[in-house]
Structures are given as C-alpha cells and as structure tokens.
Amino acid sequence: MSRDSRRVVIAADKFKGSLSAAQVADALARGIGRVAPDTEIRQLPVADGGEGTVEAFLAAGWRRVALRAPGPTGVLVDTAYAVSGRAAVIELADVVGLAKLPEGHRDPLRTGTEGLGVVIAHALDHGARDLVVGLGGSATTDGGAGMLRALGLRVLDAAGADLPRGGAALVDADSIDHSGLHPALADARITLASDVDNPLLGPTGAVRTYSPQKGAGPRELAVLTAALENWAALLQPRPSATYADQPGAGAAGGAGFGAMAVLGARPRSGIDLVLDLIDFPARIADADLVITGEGSLDAQSLRGKAPLGVRSAAAAAGVPVTVVAGRILLGAEQLRAAGFSAAYALSELEADPARSMTRAAELLELVGARIGAALTSPSATVALVDPSYTSEF
C-alpha cells in the first residue's frame, strides 16, 4: 500500500441498545472500504467505563478471563474481565448490570454488588494488583456494600448480625468489621473508570439521579435515600472524610463511594483511562482521520463521554476527528466548538428511532461510504437518503 492511501482509525463507543463498539466499527469500515478500498482502516473500539469496557481491552490485545459470579439478584451469571500482566480491567455492568437482571425483574431495594466483589477477588487471587473497575450501567443502589462484603468486610446491625443483600438493608447498618478484608488489597491499586461525576447524596446523588432508572418509585427512593445516608455516616464518621461528596461517589448506585472509602480507590474519567491503557496516542500517530461516535451525541456527551475523550486525544496528535451518532442533539456551532471536523447522524437517514436502531449497521455502512468518498475526493458527495444533507461544517 502506498503512503498516498489514507489511514483511518475508527474509535467509536457502542450504540446503546443497538450495536456494540466493535459492530459499529465493522459497519463503518465496510462502507469506507467499498468506496475507498485502498484506505488502511484500524478498528479500535473504545468505552468509557460502562458496557463494552472489557471488550475494548480485549480488542486491544488483552487476555480474557471467564468466570461465574453472582448477578444483581444473587443468581450466578457468566462474566469475564481482561488482563495484561499484573493489570486487570473489570466491568461492573458485565456482572451486576441492568442487562444481568432476570427478565422482567426490577427490585432496586434488594439488588446488590456482591458479584463485582467476587470478580475483584478472583483477579487478586490470580496475581492482579493494578485494577481498573468500570462503574457504568449498574442495576444496584447498595453503596458498594455487597462488593465490600464479597471482599471480606462485615456490615453488621445493632445485634451484631450480618446484613442481607441490597441497599435497603443499609438502614440497619450499625458497625463494620475490616479484619477479614482480602489481604491482597493492601498491595493493590484500584482505579474507578466512570463517565459520571455525581456525589453519593443529595439532589444529584446516586438515588435521585439513577435509581428511578432501576425501577425505584417514591417509596423506594425514600428508603434508599435513608439507607445511603446511614451508610455514609458509618463509613465516614469524621467531618474531614468527604468521600461522599467526591465526584463519582454516586456512580453505580454509590459503589464509587464504597470503593473510595474502604478500598482507597481513585476515580478517573473512564474514556481517558481507557485511551491511556490501550496506548491510543501511539495507535493514531500516523492516522489521517479518526472516526468516533456513540448512540446519542448530546449535552451530556460534552461532559467527558467517549467521543470528547477521543477528540481531545486526537487533537493532541493533530489528527482531525469525524463523529457519527444515532442522533445528534447539538447544533453546528456546538460541534465546531467541541472540535469535530464533521458529523453524521443516522437520524438523518431514518427518522423513526426504532427503525434507526434496528437498521443501525446498514445506516452506518452508508455513512462509512460517504466518509470514504470524502477521503478519496474531498469535493465528492455521496447521496444517502436526502441528497441535501450536508454533514461537513
């Protein structure tokens, strides 16, 4: 292949509810390849700590470790994490996430994060000491208590009995016993990868912001609020300990708080962490274009989700970035200010959201064809559905 050919890196996140990050990259690559067959295409799926985080590392060459662990209701589920040397990447969503709930089962008061603790313990038992835990997509609101119990912490009521699974039980939490914590935790470093900055408590906290998505109504919200307030007071009795107020403490139903307060975990932007660990700057150093995207590009995306992280890293390398999304709720000025050189929305090709999700692979291939045409001849246009649709700024 001559150097006159173009080099493109596709570093998109999943289109939630439709396609995985790898499937998004495949569809775009097919479209580009059909129109610009000499283009060198590198597929590098990314994630921001939620669903697809482990898959992103596996695509980058990390090794898969499979096991079974308790899901959010305690029923065993199949899960996996990624390892490279003494580093491990663990995805909460793949063990106690919403997708792991039994069909039709929503029980926000009693779902727990025990399975996440089981996976962390498994990684520690097999030599991992640098752990990244992705916190997106949880089905739980237990402040990380289940995770900590699986790692050896005892959470006791006033009579000295161990509390049952779930966030509601934390109303009765009276004391904790650290003596049985997994010994390898003393030598481990845990980093929390998340795309949210919510605190544990308050109007933007774990309960009010996310528990309604997990099936909580007004009564459940009141119970869980009281439970996490008690849990926070128990784990940080001194005014100087402010883990509950830290950005990201409210991630995954408060699992961020539990990990920070007991395990010494440190939060970090999920996408920035992923890009560092897969050596993203080196992988795009000679690229002519980076393509990124996610299912919905909106104001929340500008607060640090995958497309903005990819754009920032590419900008540092002097590589332009095109963004593709199922729908784009930002105006041209916002997109330009965010640093994107072009943007494509599948909603421009299929206005019906349900059909757009069903046809996402087909539509992405069409978008890829247009991008391929622009690569071979910047003045060229490819008619998609509406010939008047223009994505370049």
C-alpha positions as a Markdown table, in Angstrom:
| # | Residue | x | y | z |
|---|---|---|---|---|
| 1 | Met | 0.0 | 0.0 | 0.0 |
| 2 | Ser | 1.4 | 3.4 | -1.0 |
| 3 | Arg | 1.6 | 6.2 | 1.5 |
| 4 | Asp | -0.7 | 8.1 | -0.8 |
| 5 | Ser | -3.5 | 6.0 | 0.6 |
| 6 | Arg | -5.4 | 7.2 | 3.7 |
| 7 | Arg | -5.1 | 5.8 | 7.2 |
| 8 | Val | -8.3 | 5.9 | 9.3 |
| 9 | Val | -8.7 | 4.8 | 12.9 |
| 10 | Ile | -12.3 | 4.0 | 14.0 |
| 11 | Ala | -12.5 | 4.6 | 17.7 |
| 12 | Ala | -16.3 | 4.6 | 18.4 |
| 13 | Asp | -18.2 | 3.6 | 21.6 |
| 14 | Lys | -21.2 | 1.3 | 21.5 |
| 15 | Phe | -24.6 | 2.5 | 20.1 |
| 16 | Lys | -26.5 | 1.5 | 23.3 |
| 17 | Gly | -29.4 | -0.9 | 22.7 |
| 18 | Ser | -28.3 | -1.4 | 19.1 |
| 19 | Leu | -24.7 | -2.3 | 18.3 |
| 20 | Ser | -21.5 | -3.0 | 20.3 |
| 21 | Ala | -18.5 | -0.7 | 19.7 |
| 22 | Ala | -16.9 | -3.5 | 17.6 |
| 23 | Gln | -20.0 | -3.8 | 15.5 |
| 24 | Val | -20.1 | 0.0 | 14.9 |
| 25 | Ala | -16.5 | -0.1 | 13.7 |
| 26 | Asp | -17.2 | -3.1 | 11.4 |
| 27 | Ala | -20.1 | -1.4 | 9.7 |
| 28 | Leu | -18.3 | 1.9 | 9.2 |
| 29 | Ala | -15.2 | 0.0 | 7.9 |
| 30 | Arg | -17.3 | -1.9 | 5.4 |
| 31 | Gly | -18.8 | 1.4 | 4.0 |
| 32 | Ile | -15.4 | 3.1 | 3.8 |
| 33 | Gly | -13.8 | 0.0 | 2.2 |
| 34 | Arg | -16.5 | -0.2 | -0.5 |
| 35 | Val | -15.9 | 3.3 | -1.7 |
| 36 | Ala | -12.2 | 3.8 | -0.9 |
| 37 | Pro | -10.7 | 0.2 | -1.0 |
| 38 | Asp | -7.1 | 1.5 | -0.6 |
| 39 | Thr | -7.8 | 3.0 | 2.7 |
| 40 | Glu | -5.9 | 1.5 | 5.6 |
| 41 | Ile | -8.6 | 1.1 | 8.4 |
| 42 | Arg | -7.7 | 0.3 | 12.0 |
| 43 | Gln | -10.6 | -0.6 | 14.2 |
| 44 | Leu | -10.1 | 0.4 | 17.9 |
| 45 | Pro | -13.4 | 0.1 | 19.8 |
| 46 | Val | -13.5 | 2.2 | 23.0 |
| 47 | Ala | -15.6 | 2.6 | 26.1 |
| 48 | Asp | -16.0 | 5.0 | 29.0 |
| 49 | Gly | -16.3 | 2.6 | 31.9 |
| 50 | Gly | -19.8 | 1.2 | 31.1 |
| 51 | Glu | -20.9 | -1.6 | 28.9 |
| 52 | Gly | -18.2 | -2.7 | 26.4 |
| 53 | Thr | -15.2 | -1.6 | 28.5 |
| 54 | Val | -13.8 | -5.1 | 28.8 |
| 55 | Glu | -14.4 | -5.8 | 25.1 |
| 56 | Ala | -12.4 | -2.7 | 24.3 |
| 57 | Phe | -9.4 | -4.0 | 26.0 |
| 58 | Leu | -9.8 | -7.5 | 24.5 |
| 59 | Ala | -9.9 | -5.8 | 21.1 |
| 60 | Ala | -6.6 | -4.1 | 22.0 |
| 61 | Gly | -5.0 | -7.5 | 22.7 |
| 62 | Trp | -5.6 | -8.1 | 26.4 |
| 63 | Arg | -6.4 | -11.6 | 27.6 |
| 64 | Arg | -10.0 | -12.7 | 28.6 |
| 65 | Val | -10.6 | -14.4 | 31.9 |
| 66 | Ala | -14.0 | -16.0 | 32.2 |
| 67 | Leu | -15.8 | -17.0 | 35.4 |
| 68 | Arg | -19.2 | -17.2 | 37.0 |
| 69 | Ala | -20.3 | -14.8 | 39.8 |
| 70 | Pro | -23.5 | -13.6 | 41.5 |
| 71 | Gly | -25.5 | -11.3 | 39.4 |
| 72 | Pro | -27.5 | -8.4 | 40.9 |
| 73 | Thr | -30.1 | -10.7 | 42.4 |
| 74 | Gly | -27.6 | -13.3 | 43.5 |
| 75 | Val | -28.2 | -15.7 | 40.7 |
| 76 | Leu | -24.9 | -16.8 | 39.1 |
| 77 | Val | -24.1 | -15.3 | 35.7 |
| 78 | Asp | -21.3 | -15.7 | 33.2 |
| 79 | Thr | -18.9 | -12.8 | 33.2 |
| 80 | Ala | -15.3 | -12.0 | 32.3 |
| 81 | Tyr | -12.5 | -9.5 | 32.8 |
| 82 | Ala | -9.4 | -8.5 | 30.8 |
| 83 | Val | -5.8 | -8.9 | 32.0 |
| 84 | Ser | -2.4 | -7.9 | 30.8 |
| 85 | Gly | 0.5 | -8.7 | 33.2 |
| 86 | Arg | -0.5 | -7.6 | 36.7 |
| 87 | Ala | -3.2 | -5.3 | 35.4 |
| 88 | Ala | -6.9 | -6.2 | 35.2 |
| 89 | Val | -9.9 | -4.4 | 33.8 |
| 90 | Ile | -13.3 | -5.3 | 35.4 |
| 91 | Glu | -16.7 | -4.2 | 34.2 |
| 92 | Leu | -19.4 | -3.8 | 36.8 |
| 93 | Ala | -22.1 | -3.9 | 34.0 |
| 94 | Asp | -21.0 | -7.3 | 32.9 |
| 95 | Val | -21.7 | -8.9 | 36.3 |
| 96 | Val | -24.3 | -6.8 | 38.2 |
| 97 | Gly | -25.5 | -4.5 | 35.4 |
| 98 | Leu | -29.1 | -4.0 | 34.2 |
| 99 | Ala | -28.6 | -6.5 | 31.4 |
| 100 | Lys | -27.8 | -9.2 | 34.0 |
| 101 | Leu | -31.2 | -8.9 | 35.7 |
| 102 | Pro | -33.6 | -11.8 | 35.2 |
| 103 | Glu | -36.2 | -10.8 | 32.5 |
| 104 | Gly | -38.9 | -8.6 | 34.0 |
| 105 | His | -37.2 | -8.4 | 37.4 |
| 106 | Arg | -36.7 | -5.0 | 38.9 |
| 107 | Asp | -36.0 | -4.9 | 42.7 |
| 108 | Pro | -34.0 | -1.8 | 43.5 |
| 109 | Leu | -34.2 | -2.4 | 47.2 |
| 110 | Arg | -32.5 | -5.8 | 47.2 |
| 111 | Thr | -30.2 | -5.9 | 44.3 |
| 112 | Gly | -26.5 | -5.9 | 45.3 |
| 113 | Thr | -22.9 | -5.7 | 44.1 |
| 114 | Glu | -21.6 | -8.9 | 45.6 |
| 115 | Gly | -20.7 | -10.2 | 42.2 |
| 116 | Leu | -18.4 | -7.3 | 41.5 |
| 117 | Gly | -16.5 | -8.1 | 44.7 |
| 118 | Val | -16.3 | -11.8 | 43.6 |
| 119 | Val | -14.7 | -10.8 | 40.3 |
| 120 | Ile | -12.3 | -8.4 | 42.0 |
| 121 | Ala | -11.3 | -11.1 | 44.5 |
| 122 | His | -10.7 | -13.5 | 41.6 |
| 123 | Ala | -8.4 | -11.1 | 39.8 |
| 124 | Leu | -6.5 | -10.5 | 43.1 |
| 125 | Asp | -6.2 | -14.3 | 43.7 |
| 126 | His | -4.6 | -14.6 | 40.2 |
| 127 | Gly | -2.0 | -12.0 | 40.7 |
| 128 | Ala | -3.6 | -8.8 | 39.5 |
| 129 | Arg | -2.5 | -5.7 | 41.6 |
| 130 | Asp | -3.4 | -2.8 | 39.3 |
| 131 | Leu | -7.2 | -3.0 | 38.9 |
| 132 | Val | -9.4 | -0.8 | 36.8 |
| 133 | Val | -13.1 | -1.1 | 37.7 |
| 134 | Gly | -15.6 | 0.3 | 35.2 |
| 135 | Leu | -18.7 | 1.6 | 37.0 |
| 136 | Gly | -21.4 | 2.3 | 34.4 |
| 137 | Gly | -24.7 | 0.5 | 33.8 |
| 138 | Ser | -25.4 | -0.9 | 37.3 |
| 139 | Ala | -28.7 | -2.4 | 38.4 |
| 140 | Thr | -27.8 | -1.7 | 42.1 |
| 141 | Thr | -28.1 | 1.0 | 44.7 |
| 142 | Asp | -26.2 | -0.5 | 47.7 |
| 143 | Gly | -23.3 | 1.9 | 48.1 |
| 144 | Gly | -20.9 | -0.8 | 47.2 |
| 145 | Ala | -21.7 | -2.7 | 50.4 |
| 146 | Gly | -22.2 | -6.0 | 48.5 |
| 147 | Met | -18.8 | -5.6 | 46.7 |
| 148 | Leu | -17.1 | -5.0 | 50.0 |
| 149 | Arg | -18.8 | -7.9 | 51.8 |
| 150 | Ala | -17.5 | -10.2 | 49.0 |
| 151 | Leu | -14.0 | -8.8 | 49.7 |
| 152 | Gly | -14.3 | -9.7 | 53.3 |
| 153 | Leu | -15.8 | -6.6 | 55.0 |
| 154 | Arg | -18.6 | -7.4 | 57.5 |
| 155 | Val | -21.5 | -5.0 | 57.7 |
| 156 | Leu | -23.4 | -5.6 | 60.9 |
| 157 | Asp | -26.7 | -4.5 | 62.5 |
| 158 | Ala | -27.1 | -3.4 | 66.1 |
| 159 | Ala | -27.3 | -7.0 | 67.3 |
| 160 | Gly | -24.1 | -7.9 | 65.5 |
| 161 | Ala | -25.7 | -9.9 | 62.7 |
| 162 | Asp | -24.6 | -9.6 | 59.1 |
| 163 | Leu | -26.9 | -7.6 | 56.9 |
| 164 | Pro | -28.7 | -9.2 | 53.9 |
| 165 | Arg | -28.2 | -8.2 | 50.3 |
| 166 | Gly | -29.4 | -4.9 | 48.9 |
| 167 | Gly | -29.3 | -1.2 | 49.6 |
| 168 | Ala | -32.5 | -1.1 | 51.7 |
| 169 | Ala | -30.7 | -3.2 | 54.4 |
| 170 | Leu | -28.2 | -0.4 | 55.0 |
| 171 | Val | -30.8 | 1.5 | 57.0 |
| 172 | Asp | -29.9 | -1.0 | 59.8 |
| 173 | Ala | -26.1 | -0.9 | 59.4 |
| 174 | Asp | -24.6 | -0.2 | 62.8 |
| 175 | Ser | -21.0 | -1.2 | 62.5 |
| 176 | Ile | -18.3 | -2.6 | 60.2 |
| 177 | Asp | -15.5 | -5.1 | 60.7 |
| 178 | His | -12.5 | -4.7 | 58.4 |
| 179 | Ser | -10.5 | -7.6 | 59.8 |
| 180 | Gly | -11.4 | -10.1 | 57.1 |
| 181 | Leu | -10.7 | -7.9 | 54.1 |
| 182 | His | -8.8 | -9.7 | 51.3 |
| 183 | Pro | -5.1 | -9.4 | 52.2 |
| 184 | Ala | -4.0 | -8.7 | 48.6 |
| 185 | Leu | -5.9 | -5.4 | 48.8 |
| 186 | Ala | -3.1 | -4.0 | 50.9 |
| 187 | Asp | -0.8 | -4.2 | 47.8 |
| 188 | Ala | -3.4 | -3.3 | 45.2 |
| 189 | Arg | -4.1 | -0.1 | 43.4 |
| 190 | Ile | -7.8 | 0.3 | 42.3 |
| 191 | Thr | -8.9 | 3.0 | 39.8 |
| 192 | Leu | -12.5 | 3.7 | 39.1 |
| 193 | Ala | -13.4 | 4.3 | 35.5 |
| 194 | Ser | -16.7 | 6.3 | 35.1 |
| 195 | Asp | -18.3 | 8.8 | 32.9 |
| 196 | Val | -20.4 | 10.5 | 35.7 |
| 197 | Asp | -19.4 | 13.0 | 38.4 |
| 198 | Asn | -22.4 | 12.6 | 40.8 |
| 199 | Pro | -21.8 | 12.7 | 44.5 |
| 200 | Leu | -23.3 | 10.0 | 46.7 |
| 201 | Leu | -26.1 | 12.0 | 48.3 |
| 202 | Gly | -28.3 | 15.0 | 47.5 |
| 203 | Pro | -30.4 | 16.1 | 44.5 |
| 204 | Thr | -27.7 | 15.0 | 42.0 |
| 205 | Gly | -26.7 | 11.9 | 44.0 |
| 206 | Ala | -27.0 | 8.2 | 43.3 |
| 207 | Val | -30.6 | 7.7 | 44.4 |
| 208 | Arg | -32.4 | 10.7 | 42.9 |
| 209 | Thr | -30.5 | 10.6 | 39.7 |
| 210 | Tyr | -30.2 | 6.9 | 38.8 |
| 211 | Ser | -32.5 | 4.8 | 41.0 |
| 212 | Pro | -35.7 | 5.6 | 39.0 |
| 213 | Gln | -34.0 | 4.0 | 36.0 |
| 214 | Lys | -33.6 | 0.9 | 38.1 |
| 215 | Gly | -37.3 | 0.6 | 39.0 |
| 216 | Ala | -37.5 | 2.7 | 42.1 |
| 217 | Gly | -40.7 | 4.6 | 42.8 |
| 218 | Pro | -41.3 | 7.3 | 45.5 |
| 219 | Arg | -41.4 | 4.8 | 48.4 |
| 220 | Glu | -38.2 | 3.0 | 47.3 |
| 221 | Leu | -36.4 | 6.3 | 46.7 |
| 222 | Ala | -37.2 | 7.4 | 50.3 |
| 223 | Val | -35.9 | 4.0 | 51.7 |
| 224 | Leu | -32.7 | 4.1 | 49.6 |
| 225 | Thr | -32.0 | 7.7 | 50.5 |
| 226 | Ala | -32.2 | 6.9 | 54.2 |
| 227 | Ala | -30.1 | 3.8 | 53.7 |
| 228 | Leu | -27.2 | 5.6 | 51.9 |
| 229 | Glu | -27.3 | 8.5 | 54.3 |
| 230 | Asn | -26.7 | 6.0 | 57.1 |
| 231 | Trp | -24.1 | 4.1 | 55.1 |
| 232 | Ala | -22.2 | 7.4 | 54.5 |
| 233 | Ala | -22.3 | 8.3 | 58.2 |
| 234 | Leu | -21.0 | 4.8 | 59.1 |
| 235 | Leu | -18.1 | 4.8 | 56.7 |
| 236 | Gln | -17.0 | 8.4 | 57.1 |
| 237 | Pro | -17.8 | 9.4 | 60.7 |
| 238 | Arg | -15.3 | 12.2 | 60.8 |
| 239 | Pro | -16.2 | 15.5 | 59.2 |
| 240 | Ser | -12.8 | 15.6 | 57.4 |
| 241 | Ala | -13.6 | 12.4 | 55.5 |
| 242 | Thr | -15.6 | 13.6 | 52.5 |
| 243 | Tyr | -15.7 | 10.7 | 50.1 |
| 244 | Ala | -19.5 | 11.0 | 49.8 |
| 245 | Asp | -19.0 | 14.5 | 48.2 |
| 246 | Gln | -16.3 | 13.4 | 45.8 |
| 247 | Pro | -17.2 | 13.5 | 42.0 |
| 248 | Gly | -18.1 | 9.9 | 41.1 |
| 249 | Ala | -19.0 | 8.7 | 44.5 |
| 250 | Gly | -22.6 | 8.3 | 43.3 |
| 251 | Ala | -21.5 | 6.2 | 40.3 |
| 252 | Ala | -23.1 | 2.7 | 40.1 |
| 253 | Gly | -25.6 | 3.3 | 42.9 |
| 254 | Gly | -22.9 | 4.5 | 45.3 |
| 255 | Ala | -20.4 | 1.7 | 44.5 |
| 256 | Gly | -17.9 | 4.5 | 43.8 |
| 257 | Phe | -18.3 | 5.8 | 47.3 |
| 258 | Gly | -17.8 | 2.3 | 48.9 |
| 259 | Ala | -14.7 | 1.7 | 46.8 |
| 260 | Met | -13.2 | 5.1 | 47.7 |
| 261 | Ala | -14.0 | 5.0 | 51.4 |
| 262 | Val | -12.8 | 1.4 | 52.1 |
| 263 | Leu | -10.5 | 0.3 | 49.3 |
| 264 | Gly | -8.8 | 3.6 | 48.7 |
| 265 | Ala | -9.9 | 3.6 | 45.1 |
| 266 | Arg | -9.3 | 6.7 | 43.0 |
| 267 | Pro | -11.8 | 7.9 | 40.3 |
| 268 | Arg | -10.8 | 8.9 | 36.9 |
| 269 | Ser | -12.5 | 9.8 | 33.6 |
| 270 | Gly | -13.4 | 6.4 | 32.1 |
| 271 | Ile | -12.6 | 7.3 | 28.5 |
| 272 | Asp | -9.3 | 9.0 | 29.4 |
| 273 | Leu | -8.2 | 5.9 | 31.4 |
| 274 | Val | -9.2 | 3.5 | 28.5 |
| 275 | Leu | -7.3 | 5.5 | 26.0 |
| 276 | Asp | -4.2 | 5.6 | 28.1 |
| 277 | Leu | -4.2 | 1.9 | 28.8 |
| 278 | Ile | -4.7 | 0.9 | 25.1 |
| 279 | Asp | -1.9 | 3.4 | 24.2 |
| 280 | Phe | -4.2 | 5.4 | 21.9 |
| 281 | Pro | -1.8 | 8.2 | 21.1 |
| 282 | Ala | 0.7 | 5.7 | 19.6 |
| 283 | Arg | -2.1 | 4.0 | 17.6 |
| 284 | Ile | -3.2 | 7.2 | 15.9 |
| 285 | Ala | 0.2 | 8.8 | 15.4 |
| 286 | Asp | 0.3 | 8.3 | 11.6 |
| 287 | Ala | -3.5 | 8.5 | 11.0 |
| 288 | Asp | -5.1 | 10.9 | 8.6 |
| 289 | Leu | -8.5 | 10.7 | 10.3 |
| 290 | Val | -10.1 | 9.4 | 13.5 |
| 291 | Ile | -13.8 | 8.5 | 13.5 |
| 292 | Thr | -15.6 | 8.3 | 16.8 |
| 293 | Gly | -19.2 | 8.2 | 18.0 |
| 294 | Glu | -21.9 | 6.9 | 20.3 |
| 295 | Gly | -25.6 | 6.3 | 20.2 |
| 296 | Ser | -26.7 | 9.8 | 21.2 |
| 297 | Leu | -24.5 | 12.8 | 21.0 |
| 298 | Asp | -25.9 | 15.5 | 23.3 |
| 299 | Ala | -25.1 | 17.9 | 26.0 |
| 300 | Gln | -24.1 | 15.1 | 28.4 |
| 301 | Ser | -21.6 | 13.9 | 25.8 |
| 302 | Leu | -19.7 | 17.2 | 26.2 |
| 303 | Arg | -19.1 | 16.4 | 29.9 |
| 304 | Gly | -16.5 | 13.7 | 29.2 |
| 305 | Lys | -18.0 | 10.8 | 27.4 |
| 306 | Ala | -16.1 | 8.7 | 24.8 |
| 307 | Pro | -16.4 | 11.0 | 21.7 |
| 308 | Leu | -15.0 | 14.0 | 23.6 |
| 309 | Gly | -12.2 | 12.0 | 25.0 |
| 310 | Val | -11.2 | 10.6 | 21.6 |
| 311 | Arg | -11.4 | 14.1 | 20.1 |
| 312 | Ser | -9.1 | 15.5 | 22.8 |
| 313 | Ala | -6.5 | 12.8 | 22.3 |
| 314 | Ala | -6.7 | 13.1 | 18.6 |
| 315 | Ala | -6.4 | 16.9 | 18.7 |
| 316 | Ala | -3.2 | 16.5 | 20.8 |
| 317 | Ala | -1.8 | 14.4 | 17.9 |
| 318 | Gly | -3.0 | 16.8 | 15.2 |
| 319 | Val | -5.5 | 14.4 | 13.7 |
| 320 | Pro | -9.0 | 15.6 | 12.6 |
| 321 | Val | -12.0 | 13.8 | 14.1 |
| 322 | Thr | -15.3 | 12.9 | 12.5 |
| 323 | Val | -18.2 | 12.0 | 14.8 |
| 324 | Val | -21.0 | 9.6 | 14.0 |
| 325 | Ala | -24.1 | 9.1 | 16.2 |
| 326 | Gly | -27.6 | 7.6 | 16.1 |
| 327 | Arg | -28.9 | 11.1 | 16.8 |
| 328 | Ile | -27.1 | 14.4 | 17.3 |
| 329 | Leu | -28.8 | 16.9 | 19.6 |
| 330 | Leu | -26.1 | 19.5 | 19.3 |
| 331 | Gly | -26.0 | 22.4 | 16.8 |
| 332 | Ala | -23.3 | 23.0 | 14.3 |
| 333 | Glu | -21.7 | 25.7 | 16.4 |
| 334 | Gln | -21.5 | 23.4 | 19.4 |
| 335 | Leu | -20.0 | 20.6 | 17.3 |
| 336 | Arg | -17.4 | 23.0 | 15.8 |
| 337 | Ala | -16.6 | 24.4 | 19.3 |
| 338 | Ala | -16.2 | 20.8 | 20.5 |
| 339 | Gly | -13.5 | 20.3 | 17.8 |
| 340 | Phe | -15.2 | 17.9 | 15.4 |
| 341 | Ser | -14.4 | 18.4 | 11.7 |
| 342 | Ala | -17.6 | 16.6 | 10.5 |
| 343 | Ala | -20.7 | 14.9 | 12.0 |
| 344 | Tyr | -23.1 | 12.4 | 10.7 |
| 345 | Ala | -26.4 | 11.4 | 12.3 |
| 346 | Leu | -28.3 | 8.2 | 11.4 |
| 347 | Ser | -31.5 | 10.0 | 12.2 |
| 348 | Glu | -30.9 | 12.0 | 9.0 |
| 349 | Leu | -31.2 | 8.7 | 7.1 |
| 350 | Glu | -34.0 | 7.1 | 9.1 |
| 351 | Ala | -36.2 | 9.4 | 11.1 |
| 352 | Asp | -38.0 | 6.7 | 13.1 |
| 353 | Pro | -35.9 | 5.9 | 16.2 |
| 354 | Ala | -36.9 | 2.3 | 16.4 |
| 355 | Arg | -36.2 | 1.6 | 12.8 |
| 356 | Ser | -32.9 | 3.5 | 13.0 |
| 357 | Met | -31.8 | 1.3 | 15.9 |
| 358 | Thr | -32.8 | -1.8 | 14.0 |
| 359 | Arg | -31.1 | -0.7 | 10.8 |
| 360 | Ala | -28.1 | 0.8 | 12.6 |
| 361 | Ala | -25.5 | -1.4 | 10.9 |
| 362 | Glu | -26.9 | -0.7 | 7.4 |
| 363 | Leu | -27.1 | 3.0 | 8.1 |
| 364 | Leu | -23.6 | 3.1 | 9.5 |
| 365 | Glu | -22.3 | 1.4 | 6.3 |
| 366 | Leu | -23.9 | 4.1 | 4.3 |
| 367 | Val | -22.3 | 6.8 | 6.4 |
| 368 | Gly | -19.0 | 5.0 | 6.0 |
| 369 | Ala | -19.4 | 5.1 | 2.3 |
| 370 | Arg | -19.8 | 8.9 | 2.4 |
| 371 | Ile | -16.8 | 9.3 | 4.6 |
| 372 | Gly | -14.9 | 7.1 | 2.2 |
| 373 | Ala | -15.9 | 9.3 | -0.7 |
| 374 | Ala | -14.7 | 12.4 | 1.1 |
| 375 | Leu | -11.4 | 10.7 | 1.7 |
| 376 | Thr | -10.8 | 9.9 | -1.9 |
| 377 | Ser | -12.0 | 13.3 | -3.2 |
| 378 | Pro | -12.8 | 16.0 | -0.6 |
| 379 | Ser | -15.2 | 17.7 | -3.0 |
| 380 | Ala | -17.2 | 14.5 | -3.7 |
| 381 | Thr | -20.6 | 13.9 | -2.3 |
| 382 | Val | -22.4 | 10.6 | -1.7 |
| 383 | Ala | -26.2 | 10.7 | -1.7 |
| 384 | Leu | -27.5 | 8.9 | 1.3 |
| 385 | Val | -31.3 | 9.4 | 1.7 |
| 386 | Asp | -31.6 | 13.1 | 1.5 |
| 387 | Pro | -29.2 | 14.5 | -1.2 |
| 388 | Ser | -29.4 | 17.9 | 0.5 |
| 389 | Tyr | -28.0 | 16.5 | 3.8 |
| 390 | Thr | -24.6 | 18.0 | 4.4 |
| 391 | Ser | -22.5 | 17.0 | 7.4 |
| 392 | Glu | -19.3 | 18.8 | 6.9 |
| 393 | Phe | -19.1 | 22.2 | 8.6 |
